[in-house]
Amino acid sequence: MLDFGDVQISGIAEKALRLDKCLIGGQWMAAENGRSINVIDPATGKVIGNVPEMGRHETARAITAAEQAREAWAARPAIERADILMRWCQLMLDNIENLARLLTLEQGKAIVQARGEIRYAASFLRFYAEEARRIYGETIPSPMSNSRILVLKQPIGVVACITPWNFPAAMITRKTAPALAVGCTVVVKPAELTPFSAVAIALLGIEAGLPAGCFNLVTGVPQEIGAEMCANPIVRKLSFTGSTKTGELLYAQCASTIKKLSLELGGNAAFIVFDDADIDAAVEGAMLSKFRHSGQTCVNTNRFFVHFSVYDEFIGKFVEKAAKLRVGNGMDVDTDIGPLINSAAVQKAEAHIADATSRGAVVVVGGTRHQRGGTFFEPTVMRDVTAEMRTACEEIFGPVASVIRFVSEDEVIKAANATEYGLAGYFYSRDQARCWRVAEKMECGMVGVNIGFLSVEMAPFGGVKQSGIGREGSHHGVDDFLEMKFVHFGGLD
């Protein structure tokens, strides 16, 4: 058992932490250059382990291994692929506590939320195990009596997946489960800040029966690994979750090989509270949509728009609840807000607050680093924010809530849509006609109506505009891993 002071890690988590290797073609390997990357616990600033610092050459080997395994995996009956995914799902649930503790150790989120992420991650394995047997083609009436037209759906081939640090477990299964379910093989590059959850998930995948080469894992230099994934013609699809800036780079790098792309990028979510809203319900939704995972999710609210007639009431109740949030080490069961991922995240929060207050915004609660020090930051609410302030224009990715007044429905919809991003949006109203109008007019891929939570495995997740292309989750989530083939049978007279 590994001992990190008050934190003890055992089982599959301990095995992942001790491994210091990546998975290529069924073999656990170190980096050819012998170098490793330190992984830091954001709550303590201490090194918890190391992973290989791999580059372009190891990535090419992983892609070749995936290609070698692809044909046999695709040829397996769908029920066999489904059975492996179901066993994998059950192994994750059987190891939920170890996986959650590992996730909190490397990422910082509250242990209760980490357990929720492991359940969420496992749900994609279950969902796509079920979908594996539902990849249907179609027949089309032919214009000729002596021919028949079929449409087949076949796996696209080798898939490259690049996952972010804020959901180190769920983003892996959300990408790889549909790919593997339909018969693709995968190469995964997890974020270098949070790689151990990926290692543990890979270990459980092998235990579940994944054949060698179907799931490959490389850690290391993002630029080199990403460049090889984009340039290598064997890779037929790239799935990426991360910043818009990086997504634009990957999009451009994939152009020469004409790959399919799924890009889930940055957000600038608006949360609208209309004058007819249930204010207590809106505050509960606001707490969830802003402070979940310490504000470090792409669908977290970035801008709160509150009608002037309920502005003071909403802020009063919102601040009362925000002030009660408990900041601490994610391993503590009483913690609501864990540490931010690194010092850069803290500096970004401070910069947003400084900019806003210099332009007239008022900090009502929080506004500074927490007394615990390190990367802990106080849950913060600012009022009298305007649309020109950085906090209303840039993705915050921290526990900082900015509240803006509005007067009319047309005004607030225009303001909510006045961003290059379009991932998520939320609003609260008891007027059913307004609910339909606003839901249709908000320019984003996902809308929460009288609810502050969006992510479920059976619904399509993704955005519009600079927030990306493609959808993950739901039965729509398999489409980008499939190619349609038109087959015309002639000579049937």
C-alpha atoms as one frame of an Amber mdcrd trajectory, in Angstrom:
protein
   0.000   0.000   0.000   1.281   3.467  -0.920   1.147   6.062   1.849   0.877
   9.790   1.031   0.597  11.148   4.547  -3.093  10.987   5.403  -3.861   9.294
   2.073  -3.384   5.590   1.460  -3.675   4.063  -2.001  -4.083   0.345  -2.670
  -5.440  -2.114  -5.218  -5.689  -1.096  -8.857  -4.731   2.496  -7.961  -1.498
   1.384  -6.319  -0.670  -0.824  -9.300  -1.182   2.108 -11.680   0.974   4.429
  -9.569   3.839   1.952  -9.386   3.855   0.984 -13.069   5.669   3.960 -14.712
   4.989   2.452 -18.151   2.625   2.858 -21.087   0.651   0.263 -23.021   1.641
  -0.422 -26.647   0.498  -3.550 -28.460  -0.325  -5.334 -25.201   3.091  -4.636
 -23.648   3.885  -2.174 -20.856   6.859  -0.070 -21.987   9.050   2.762 -20.722
  10.031   5.727 -22.899  12.900   5.006 -25.281  14.768   8.035 -23.959  14.399
   6.766 -20.395  12.802  10.021 -19.244   9.714  10.389 -17.075   7.219  13.111
 -16.189   6.466  13.925 -12.551   2.799  13.923 -11.600   1.838  16.337  -8.825
  -0.921  16.162  -6.213  -2.489  19.654  -6.569  -3.617  19.592  -2.924  -0.100
  19.193  -1.497   2.241  20.078  -4.344   4.050  16.763  -3.834   5.118  14.287
  -6.517   2.905  11.188  -6.418   4.537   9.251  -9.251   5.960   9.269 -12.754
   4.886   8.311 -16.252   7.030   7.877 -19.383   7.923  10.947 -21.417   7.162
   9.412 -24.790   7.225  11.176 -28.127   6.567  10.755 -31.796   8.315   7.415
 -32.284   6.435   5.586 -29.505   3.180   7.090 -30.757   3.839   5.708 -34.236
   4.481   2.277 -32.704   1.180   2.473 -30.815  -0.666   3.427 -34.002   0.925
   0.490 -35.844  -0.081  -1.845 -33.011  -3.666  -0.583 -33.225  -3.690  -1.160
 -36.981  -2.396  -4.698 -36.558  -5.164  -5.491 -34.075  -7.913  -3.715 -35.991
  -9.035  -6.345 -38.488  -9.412  -9.167 -35.978 -11.227  -6.904 -33.488 -13.662
  -5.626 -36.134 -14.331  -9.197 -37.262 -15.478 -10.269 -33.801 -19.239 -10.591
 -33.384 -20.719  -7.496 -31.815 -21.929  -9.514 -28.832 -18.337 -10.496 -27.989
 -17.144  -6.903 -28.082 -20.147  -5.948 -25.973 -19.374  -8.608 -23.372 -15.830
  -7.296 -22.937 -17.087  -3.731 -22.473 -19.625  -4.936 -19.900 -16.936  -6.767
 -17.940 -14.792  -3.634 -18.100 -17.689  -1.570 -16.762 -18.225  -3.963 -13.856
 -14.529  -3.961 -12.995 -14.601  -0.177 -12.775 -17.603  -0.303 -10.460 -15.996
  -3.043  -8.371 -12.940  -0.799  -7.944 -14.803   2.484  -7.576 -13.227   3.543
  -4.284  -9.652   2.874  -5.402 -10.231   4.586  -8.742 -11.878   7.585  -7.083
  -9.042   8.022  -4.598  -6.513   7.833  -7.423  -8.480  10.413  -9.397  -8.650
  12.803  -6.438  -4.960  12.313  -5.698  -3.889  13.406  -9.178  -6.675  15.874
 -10.030  -7.841  17.295  -6.691 -11.619  17.122  -6.965 -13.710  16.236  -3.919
 -13.853  12.484  -3.336 -17.660  12.441  -3.568 -17.408  14.021  -7.013 -14.592
  11.639  -7.988 -16.809   8.659  -7.156 -19.464  10.231  -9.334 -17.008  10.548
 -12.201 -16.043   6.866 -11.981 -19.721   5.891 -12.149 -20.147   8.268 -15.081
 -17.092   6.783 -16.818 -18.386   3.242 -16.316 -21.795   4.248 -17.690 -20.288
   4.845 -21.143 -18.894   1.314 -21.205 -22.316  -0.061 -20.346 -24.186   2.186
 -22.774 -21.953   1.423 -25.743 -21.819  -2.276 -24.928 -25.563  -2.165 -25.474
 -25.216  -0.044 -28.626 -22.654  -2.455 -30.136 -25.479  -4.741 -31.247 -27.517
  -1.906 -32.774 -25.270  -0.723 -35.635 -27.919  -1.105 -38.305 -27.627  -0.588
 -42.048 -30.513  -0.015 -44.416 -32.047  -0.996 -47.731 -33.082   1.560 -50.346
 -35.652   0.883 -53.065 -33.801   0.511 -56.333 -34.809   2.380 -59.513 -34.300
  -0.892 -61.430 -36.149  -4.188 -61.009 -32.962  -6.263 -61.332 -30.882  -4.522
 -58.642 -30.916  -3.946 -54.891 -29.331  -1.126 -52.862 -27.834  -1.579 -49.413
 -26.098   0.774 -47.004 -23.561  -0.819 -44.660 -22.006   0.820 -41.602 -18.446
  -0.261 -40.921 -15.803   0.779 -38.347 -13.690   3.688 -39.535 -10.380   2.175
 -38.367  -7.748   3.367 -35.922  -8.907   6.176 -33.635  -6.659   8.613 -31.739
  -8.035  10.087 -28.511  -6.589  13.047 -26.601  -8.212  13.598 -23.216  -8.150
  16.516 -20.713  -7.071  16.741 -17.083 -10.389  17.807 -15.570 -12.199  14.496
 -16.216  -9.328  12.012 -16.461 -11.573   8.926 -16.274 -14.839   9.877 -17.957
 -13.315  11.444 -21.055 -11.410   8.237 -21.802 -14.439   5.961 -21.754 -16.677
   8.515 -23.492 -14.280   8.404 -26.454 -13.021   4.831 -26.470 -16.209   2.936
 -25.572 -18.090   3.792 -28.795 -14.946   3.296 -30.879 -14.272  -0.161 -29.458
 -17.961  -1.098 -29.509 -18.227  -0.712 -33.281 -14.905  -2.432 -34.025 -12.307
   0.341 -34.063  -9.012   0.185 -32.177  -7.656   3.156 -30.221  -4.556   5.053
 -29.166  -5.100   7.254 -26.105  -3.008  10.218 -24.988  -4.163  11.369 -21.512
  -3.287  14.784 -20.090   0.200  14.760 -18.599  -1.204  16.363 -15.422  -3.563
  13.430 -14.729  -2.338  10.237 -16.441  -2.771   7.640 -13.697  -6.529   7.257
 -14.059  -5.877   6.306 -17.689  -3.282   3.719 -16.652  -5.697   2.171 -14.144
  -8.512   2.062 -16.709  -6.166   0.396 -19.213  -5.194  -2.231 -16.638  -8.859
  -3.014 -16.029  -9.507  -3.167 -19.777  -6.860  -5.867 -20.141  -8.384  -7.749
 -17.213 -11.780  -7.502 -18.918 -10.367  -9.256 -21.988  -9.366  -6.531 -24.459
  -7.004  -8.150 -26.990  -3.464  -6.788 -27.364  -3.322  -3.677 -29.508  -6.990
  -2.726 -29.226  -6.327  -0.152 -26.508  -2.964   1.608 -26.546  -1.821   4.306
 -24.127   0.996   6.838 -24.567   2.022   9.633 -22.204   4.555  12.362 -22.796
   5.194  15.430 -24.918   1.801  16.723 -26.175   3.190  18.442 -29.269   5.052
  15.364 -30.502   2.296  12.867 -29.716  -0.401  15.086 -31.214   1.643  15.780
 -34.336   2.101  12.060 -35.018  -1.569  11.301 -34.415  -2.555  14.031 -36.874
   0.000  13.275 -39.574  -0.122   9.476 -39.517  -2.412   8.266 -42.329  -3.275
   5.078 -40.420  -5.303   7.152 -37.951  -8.684   7.729 -39.550 -10.347   9.676
 -36.737  -9.119  12.036 -34.028 -11.180  12.831 -30.933  -9.979  15.702 -28.745
 -11.284  17.468 -25.652  -9.440  20.594 -24.556  -8.868  24.240 -25.351 -10.080
  25.911 -28.533  -6.547  27.055 -29.316  -5.217  23.488 -29.267  -8.270  22.250
 -31.145  -7.596  24.725 -33.960  -4.012  23.469 -34.210  -5.074  19.816 -34.361
  -7.769  20.647 -36.910  -5.150  22.212 -39.176  -2.657  19.379 -38.687  -5.269
  16.779 -39.672  -6.036  18.481 -42.978  -3.362  16.680 -44.984  -4.759  13.239
 -44.095  -8.477  14.219 -44.239  -9.444  12.592 -40.939 -12.785  12.620 -39.236
 -12.673  14.917 -36.224 -14.545  15.299 -32.962 -13.520  18.449 -31.113 -15.013
  19.354 -27.729 -13.461  22.715 -26.982 -13.832  25.769 -24.758 -17.024  27.289
 -23.439 -18.487  30.520 -22.107 -21.790  29.297 -20.709 -24.542  31.765 -19.877
 -26.971  31.162 -16.991 -30.111  33.296 -17.246 -32.510  33.939 -14.354 -35.747
  35.483 -15.600 -38.095  37.526 -13.435 -40.628  34.684 -13.281 -38.062  32.068
 -12.188 -38.247  30.018  -9.016 -35.347  31.835  -7.347 -34.573  29.106  -4.816
 -34.419  26.513  -7.595 -32.297  28.858  -9.707 -29.813  29.295  -6.866 -29.519
  25.528  -6.443 -28.909  25.157 -10.164 -26.392  27.989 -10.091 -24.414  26.319
  -7.314 -24.227  23.103  -9.302 -23.420  24.711 -12.643 -20.725  27.011 -11.194
 -18.956  25.285  -8.315 -19.075  21.604  -9.317 -15.500  20.307  -9.611 -14.202
  23.649  -8.295 -15.508  25.383 -11.425 -13.124  23.419 -13.637 -15.437  21.990
 -16.272 -16.165  23.153 -19.800 -19.916  23.359 -19.135 -19.614  25.376 -15.923
 -21.433  28.685 -15.996 -19.154  31.568 -16.926 -21.712  34.410 -16.983 -24.813
  34.811 -14.802 -27.493  37.086 -16.261 -30.169  37.990 -13.700 -33.257  40.127
 -14.305 -33.004  43.449 -12.493 -36.222  42.833 -10.534 -34.806  39.689  -8.851
 -31.123  40.626  -8.983 -30.634  41.431  -5.295 -32.727  38.482  -4.131 -30.774
  36.038  -6.289 -27.379  37.393  -5.240 -28.310  37.348  -1.559 -29.318  33.698
  -1.641 -26.469  32.725  -3.971 -23.851  34.356  -1.748 -25.318  32.739   1.366
 -24.846  29.285  -0.122 -21.445  30.018  -1.694 -20.111  31.214   1.659 -20.934
  27.840   3.200 -18.910  25.790   0.698 -16.061  23.963   2.407 -12.647  24.270
   0.788 -10.133  21.513   1.461  -8.235  18.450   0.326 -10.468  16.404  -1.931
  -9.800  13.305   0.153 -11.731  14.859   3.048 -15.355  13.691   2.821 -16.521
  17.127   4.022 -14.839  18.983   1.154 -16.998  20.755  -1.436 -14.244  22.663
  -3.259 -10.886  21.021  -3.858  -7.702  22.703  -5.107  -7.344  24.168  -8.566
  -5.175  22.091 -10.856  -2.058  24.300 -10.686  -0.742  27.774  -9.880  -1.564
  29.042 -13.382  -5.260  28.397 -12.686  -5.037  30.420  -9.472  -3.305  33.284
 -11.251  -5.994  33.288 -13.937  -8.753  33.568 -11.310  -6.899  36.419  -9.618
  -6.409  38.229 -12.925 -10.116  38.006 -13.779 -11.112  39.359 -10.371  -8.562
  42.185 -10.532  -9.754  43.213 -13.991 -13.419  43.165 -12.958 -12.977  45.098
  -9.734 -10.838  47.713 -11.481 -13.813  48.360 -13.781 -16.460  48.604 -11.078
 -17.424  45.045 -10.165 -17.844  44.278  -6.474 -16.678  41.084  -4.750 -19.509
  39.976  -2.471 -17.864  36.835  -1.125 -14.417  35.274  -1.568 -12.120  36.873
  -4.089  -8.748  35.645  -2.819  -6.611  32.584  -2.356  -7.800  30.399   0.477
  -5.982  30.455   3.790  -4.841  26.885   3.159  -2.418  28.293   0.579  -1.160
  26.363  -2.432  -3.726  26.181  -5.221  -6.792  26.489  -2.996  -9.080  29.392
  -3.911 -12.132  30.799  -2.167 -15.535  30.375  -3.852 -16.184  33.850  -5.232
 -19.246  35.836  -6.295 -18.980  39.246  -7.982 -21.888  41.587  -8.685 -22.170
  44.629 -10.993 -20.208  42.802 -13.688 -20.478  44.081 -17.265 -20.043  42.341
 -20.592 -16.743  44.103 -21.341 -14.895  42.597 -18.387 -12.527  39.663 -18.946
 -14.563  37.439 -16.651 -17.517  37.793 -19.040 -15.457  37.209 -22.176 -12.971
  34.464 -21.260 -13.502  30.987 -19.861 -12.749  31.229 -16.134 -12.210  27.552
 -15.199 -12.318  28.307 -11.498 -14.786  28.985  -8.646 -15.531  32.573  -9.667
 -19.129  33.619 -10.416 -19.848  36.871 -12.269 -23.387  38.275 -12.104 -24.745
  40.717 -14.723 -28.088  42.592 -14.729 -30.492  42.520 -17.661 -33.870  44.069
 -18.463 -35.540  42.282 -21.382 -35.673  38.821 -22.915 -34.412  40.006 -26.303
 -31.535  41.844 -24.636 -30.362  38.868 -22.597 -30.562  36.390 -25.470 -28.453
  38.714 -27.582 -25.956  39.086 -24.718 -25.828  35.341 -24.041 -25.101  34.652
 -27.708 -22.485  37.426 -27.996 -19.567  35.027 -27.736 -17.503  32.945 -30.125
 -18.294  29.889 -28.015 -21.420  27.755 -27.974 -21.081  24.725 -25.735 -23.654
  24.979 -22.933 -26.283  27.374 -21.640 -28.813  27.431 -18.807 -31.880  29.419
 -17.886 -34.674  29.447 -15.309 -38.266  30.455 -16.069 -41.758  29.202 -15.206
 -43.231  30.498 -18.484 -43.516  27.489 -20.801 -43.753  29.578 -23.949 -40.602
  31.433 -22.937 -38.863  28.143 -22.203 -39.409  26.989 -25.779 -38.416  30.350
 -27.254 -35.215  30.737 -25.294 -34.119  27.101 -25.652 -34.381  27.420 -29.418
 -32.672  30.821 -29.587 -29.636  30.066 -27.400 -26.667  29.387 -29.690 -25.147
  26.375 -27.985 -25.091  22.631 -28.332 -26.686  21.936 -24.941 -29.280  23.844
 -22.928 -30.380  23.259 -19.343 -33.938  24.513 -18.744 -34.652  24.843 -15.020
 -31.734  22.537 -14.294 -28.039  23.208 -13.687 -26.674  19.843 -14.825 -26.249
  18.445 -18.338 -23.891  15.482 -18.615 -25.534  12.066 -19.011 -24.306   9.191
 -21.158 -27.534   8.770 -23.132 -27.612  12.373 -24.434 -25.404  13.974 -27.134
 -22.630  16.149 -25.681 -20.959  18.844 -27.775 -21.051  22.427 -28.974 -21.282
  24.806 -31.896 -19.179  27.721 -33.132 -15.711  27.757 -31.510 -16.803  25.127
 -28.975 -16.222  22.334 -31.442 -17.675  19.834 -33.870 -19.232  16.413 -33.432
 -21.084  14.845 -30.527 -20.118  12.332 -27.848 -22.475  10.201 -25.807 -25.913
   8.871 -26.845 -26.607   6.707 -29.883 -25.395   9.646 -31.988 -21.963   9.152
 -30.424 -21.194   6.106 -32.576 -21.702   7.873 -35.898 -18.241   9.433 -36.122
 -16.622   6.018 -35.633 -18.432   4.533 -38.623 -18.229   4.849 -42.382 -21.272
   4.364 -44.607 -20.797   2.103 -47.608 -23.254   2.057 -50.503 -23.527  -1.430
 -52.065 -25.442  -1.844 -55.332 -26.287  -5.457 -56.315 -27.058  -5.837 -60.011
 -27.886  -8.717 -62.352 -30.730 -10.049 -60.223 -33.129 -10.806 -63.096
